[in-house]
Amino acid sequence: MPIVADPPPAKHIVTAFRETNTDKEKDLESSVLWRALSTLRSATSALELECERWHSGWFDFPELRTADGRQALSIFLPLATRDLGFVDVVHSVVVLDAGLWLTAPRSLKSVPWCRFHQLDHLGSVTWWCDVVQSSTFPAYAGEVSAYYVKAYERHRARAARMRYSV
């Protein structure tokens, strides 16, 4: 069974946002959140490619290309066993000092964090990230970390080495 954990469920999912200040509503091009989301999406893509390169690098041995079937298998199996034991988790987060408000019927509701879904032209999610209010980030990070620890413990996985990217 693959060791894959879905991200923790989000209480609030949004597909659009409006950034305002006390003077006027901002255009998308000048939106701090939009620029942060765009930068994070680019960084996430680069990180995922780097993880892919790192994993594929385990199999780049000249001996594999020149070996006969039995030799190739004896080289390949230990490499595959080692590489299949790794799980890369990319959980993208934007942390803002600004308050987060959701539109509720006839009112606004303050929330500590929400999940932003970027949709394609058919309404399918192409990318997502969590948007978290900075004052609640420590609690959020603790809850998300605990969620992943429990999820991987259910798969009987153990942390050999954890890398964090900020």
N, C-alpha and C positions, 0 to 999 in steps of 0.2 A: 504494500500500500504506500502511495506517496505520502510523504510527511508535509502536508500543506495545511496551513491554518488560514481560514478566511479572516479578514480584518474584524475587529470587534464591531458589533452592531452599533449603528448611529441612531440616536434618538431623533435627531433633526437632520434631514437631507435637503439641500438646496441646489437649484440648477441656475439660479440667477441671483444677482446682488445689486444693490445700489449703494454707492459710497457718497456720503454727504458730509458737509461741515455746516457750521452755523450760518455762513454767508450764502452759499449756493450749492446746488448739486454738481458733482464733478462729472466730466466727460470720461469715457472709458480710457482714452489715451493717457489721461493724467491720474488715473486711479492707482493708488498705492497697492491695493489688494490685487488688481489685475496684473500689475507689473510683478508683484511677488509670485502670483500663481504661474505666470509665464516663465519666470526665471526658475521656479521650483520644478516645473514640468520638464524644462530643458536639462536641469541638473539630474533629475530622476532618470531621464532617458540615458544620460551619459553614465550614471552609476550602474544602471542595468546592463549596458553594453560592456562596461568594465568587468562586472561580475561574470558575464558570459565569456569574455576573453580569458579571465582567470581560470574558469572551469575548463574551457576547451584547451588551455595550455597544458593541462595534465596529460593530454593525449597526443601531443606533438612530439613524437619520438621517431627518429629515422628507422629504428629497429622495427617499428610496427609496419612501416611501408615495405620493408624488404623481407620480413619474416614469412615463413610458410604458415599455414593455418594453425597448426598446433603451437608453434612458437608465438605467433601473434596473440593467440588466446591466453597463453601463460603470461604474457606481458600486459594484455588488455584487462583481464579480470581483476587483478589487484588495484589497478588504476581506477577502474569503474567503481569497484566497491568503495574505495576511499572517496571518490568524488560524489557518489550518490549519498554519502553520509552527510553532506553539507546542505544547509537550507539558507538561502538568502531571503531576508524579509525586508522589503522596502515599504515603509509606511510614511508617506509624505505629510508634513505638517507645516502650516503657516501660523506663526504666532504674532498677534496684533495687540498693540496697546489700546486700541479703540474698542468700544463696547460692541457687542454683537446683538442685533435685534432682529427678530422674525416678525413678519406681518401675521397677526392673528385677526380673526374677525373683529373689526372695529377697534383694534388696539395694536400695540407693539408689545412683544414679549422678549425680555432679555434672556439670552442663553449663554452658557459658558463656552460652548463649542458647537460646531455643526460640521457636517460632511458636505463638501462641494463636489457635485458631479458635473463634469463637462460632457455634453452630449453631442453626438453627430447629427446629421440632417434627418436621420430616421428615429432619433430619440434614444439611441443606445449609448451607454456610458463608454466614453473613450479614455477617460482618465478621471481620477478622483484624488482628493486630499482632504485632510481635516483642517479647519480654520479654528484656532483656539485663542481665546482672550488671555493675554499674558498673566493676569492676576490668578487665573485658574490653571495655568499650565502645569505646575508641580503636581497637583491632584490628578489632572488628565494623564500626564506621563506615567504616574504610578498605576493608574487604573489600566491603561493600555499595556504597560509592561506586564502587570499581573495577569491580564487576559492571555497574552502570548505565552507566558510561562505555563499557565494551566493548559492551554491548548496543545502545546508541545509535550507536556507531561502525559497527556492522554495518549499520545502516540509513542510514549515511552522514550522520548528523545531526551538528550542531555546536552547542556551547553558546554562545548569543548572550548570555544573561543567566541567572544562576541565583539563585533566591530560596530561602532556607532559613527554615523556621519551627521554633522550638523551644518 
